[in-house]
Amino acid sequence: MRTGASCAFDVAGAEAGNPVHDHLEALGAAEAADLPITIHAGEGFGASSIRQAIEDGGAGRIGHGTRLLEDEALLAQVRDAGIALEICLTSNVQTRVAASHADHPVRHYYDEGLTICLCTDNRLMSGVTLTEEYEHAQHDLGFTWDDLVRVARMGFESAYAPDDVKAALLAEFDRDVAGV
């Protein structure tokens, strides 16, 4: 595992008034340093912000992506490219991009074969734990145990880590799940 070095670059914060185009110099520096890029998009603005994050910003991961549902062609592009969505159920309800946990489009994304990872966004601001996000996915969105295990594996599979580190983490995860 790399130590003492950056492993990725993340553009986060308010989407309103901060388009990807305003960050192209920084994104270019990250790309030149061979850093994978995550851009938060599709929460404050529509699906067009996700398209900009991918096409202009080179994002390999999208923070939120909640409004991806508005563009089925882009959804297929995200799925086919294996771009991971960092799904923050509680944060998306708090920002009112989803009316409730049960109304969140993550179930649709999962059923469509997208790579999704459940996340907390900002745990201190949202007041939620990752365990609670998994509970919302189960109770409010009908994810089964097997679905949730698959979602957790997707998190490891799409991590910005060297392949040997991911393989070791997945092996440990699989052992732990088998023991439950």
N, C-alpha and C positions, 0 to 999 in steps of 0.2 A: 504494500500500500504506500502511495506517495505520502510523504510527510514534509511539512514545511513549505509546501507549494500549493498554489491555488488549483482547484480541480474543476471549477466551472464559473460562469458569469451569469448573473441574474439581474434583470431589469424589473423592478417592482415599484409599487406606489400607485398613486392616483392616476388612472388612465386619462381622465378628462384634462385636456390641455397639455398632455405630455405624449404626443404620438411617437411611434418608433422612429420616425424620421429625425426627431430631435436628438437621438442617441446613436446615430450611425457611426460617429467617430469612435465612441467607446466600444460599440459592437464590432467595428472593424479591428480595433486593437485586440479584443478578445479572440476574434477569429484568427488574427495573425499569430496569436500566442497558442493557437490550437486548443482553445477552451470551449467546451460545449456551452450552449447558451439556452437559458430559460428566460422567457418573457411572460409577464403577467398580462393577460389579455382576455377579452370576452366576458368581463364582469361589468365594468363601468361603461363600456361601449359594446356595440354589437359584434357580429361575426367578422365584420371587416377589420376590426382590430386584430383578430386572430390571423387573418390572411396577411396583414402587414407584418405581424410578428414573425411569421414563417417565411414569407417571400422576401421581405426587405431586411428583416432582422436576423434571419438564419436560425430561428429558434428550433431546438430539438425537443424542447419541453415547453408546455404552456401552463402557466399558473392560472388556475380557474377554468377558463374555456367554457363557462356556463352557457354562454349564448351561441355556441357552436351549432346548436340545434336549428338556428335560423338559416343555415346554409348547408343543405344536404350534400352538395358537391364538395364543399370544403370539408365536411365531416368525412366523406369518403377519402379525400386526399390525406387528412390527418391519420385516418385508420391505415391506409395503404403505406404511408411513410413510417408508421410505427412511432409517431410523435406522442409522447406521454402527456396526459392531462393530470395536473395536480388538483384534485377535487377537494374543495373545502366547504362541506355541506353547511355547517353552522354559520360560518362567515358569510356565505352566499345568502342565507336567510336573513342575517343581520343587515346586510347591505341591500336587501330587498330585490336582488336579482332572481331569487326563487321565493315564491310565496310561503313555502313551508319545506321542511325536509322531504315530505312525501311528494312534493311537486318538483323536486330537483330533477334535471334531465339525466343524471348519472346512470340511472337504470337503463335508459335508452342507449346511452353510450356503451355501456357494458354489453348489452344485448346485440349491438351493432359490431362488436369486436374491437372496440378501441382499447388502447392501453390506458388504464386509469390507476391512479394512486390516491388513496384517501389521505388527506393531510389536515392539519389544524389551522393553517394560515398563520395567524398570530395568536398563539395560545393564551397569552396574557390579556390581549384585547378581547378576544372572542370568548374567553372563559370556558374553554372546552379542551378535553383530552382526546387523544387519538382513539382510545378505547370507546369514548362516547360517540365519536364519529362512526366507528364500526357498528355500534349499537343502533344508531340512527339508520344506517344502511340496512341492517337486518330488520328492525321493527317498522320503519317507516317506508322502506322501499322494497322489501321482500327478498333481500339477498339471503341466500342459504349459507350454511357453513362452508360448503364446497365453493360457492361463489366468493365468499370472503377470503378463503385460503388462496384462491386464484388472484384476487385483487392484491393481497399482501405479497404474493410472489411477483406480480407485475412491478411492484415497488422496488424489489431487489433487482429484477431483470433490467429495469430502466434506470437504475442508479448510475450516477456519474462516478464510477469507480473502475479500476482495472479489472479485466475479466477474471483474473485469479482471485481477487477479493470478492467479486460477485459470486463466483462459484463456491467459495468457502462459506459465504453468508447463506447462500441458498441451501447448501448441504446441511448447515446447522439448523436452518429454518425447517427443512423437511424432516430432520430428526425430531425436532421439537413438536411439530404438528403430528407426527406419527405417534408420539408419546401421549397425546391428549385423548 
